């Protein structure tokens, strides 16, 4: 049983997101299984979409366009769920840790929730110290998205964000498509706006390749990121004002990784000693990849105990690495407690606060230049090989 959401198109856009009819309809969905996952407090139905290949089992919910579970095999062929999450919608509704969801309209932080675009000042919602983070307190992660397609091991979610939503300019429409290949998850992000607006979407899945059966063994992970520069941050995890030369341009906020704990060009073990000695008590930093909008390797994560390997590719100029520094022990799936430094996010995206840094890669979506972002998550067993 699935639910089709039909918008009432003659209602103005600012009200349309909350004005819909729900029609029950039975439909076979090919390789995608759909069932009701729960209802929001105002009665909106949230569905679970389940995809399966020979290698990966994937569960998605349309609340936040969220990855609810991802099961992949270890070196012995045993599958386990490698992402944080919950068994019920109520816990997702109350969670503030962005488990598995799509964040936007702008992922990461905007300094003081302010920016100037084409000569006009904009003030957006401040929800993370003095800054705006992940689109504000009611960002895309808190919305019930419309499922527009679910077939052939692919699911597409769509969301409309009206002008003024969290303070951002422009009527925006975005889609996120999850495509499950044999041992690879491809994510396609697309966005349009009727006027210039900053846009930076990503998925906030928290990975632990040990799986829920070996969740406590996070220090068995090794991380490899082919990046020569990263963006230092202040006490609020906002990029700072240091200067370096990269791609033949002098840029603020960019620093070389050489001879620092941010040099991950060779696989590095994520020990507690390493993480606690980092500024802020762990990684929560953007690593600078090449600016070209072409597919490139962004990260390789391995788990020695299970042999699982995750390769991340993207066409974006950066990847934000976050090592669960603010996880506080909440209970998730299988009764596992998600404690500090027990999971890692590998968020492909533009550089943080790009709207306030003219030398950073452009983050503005316009009617003439729609937003596009592709990411690939490939699973294997063995050791990391970036050649």
Secondary structure, DSSP 8 states (H G I E B T S, - for coil): -EEEEEE-TTS-HHHHTT-EEEEEE----TTEEEEEEEE-TT--EEEEEEEE-SSEEEEEETBTTEEEEEEEE-TTS-EEE-B---SSHHHHHH--S-TT-EE-SB-SEEGGGEEEETTEEEE----BTTBEETTSTT-GGGSB-EEEEEETTEEEEEEEE-TTGGG--S-EEEEEEEEE-SSEEEEEEEEEESS-EE-B-EE--EE-TT-GGGTT-GGGEEEE---SEEE-B-TTS-B---EEEETTEEEET-EE-TTSTT--SS-EE--HHHHHHSTTSS-EEEEE--SSSS-EEEEEEEETTT-EEEEEEESSSEEEEE--TT---EE-GGG-EE-TTS-EEEEEES-TTGGG-TTS---EE-SSS-EEEEEEEEEEES-----
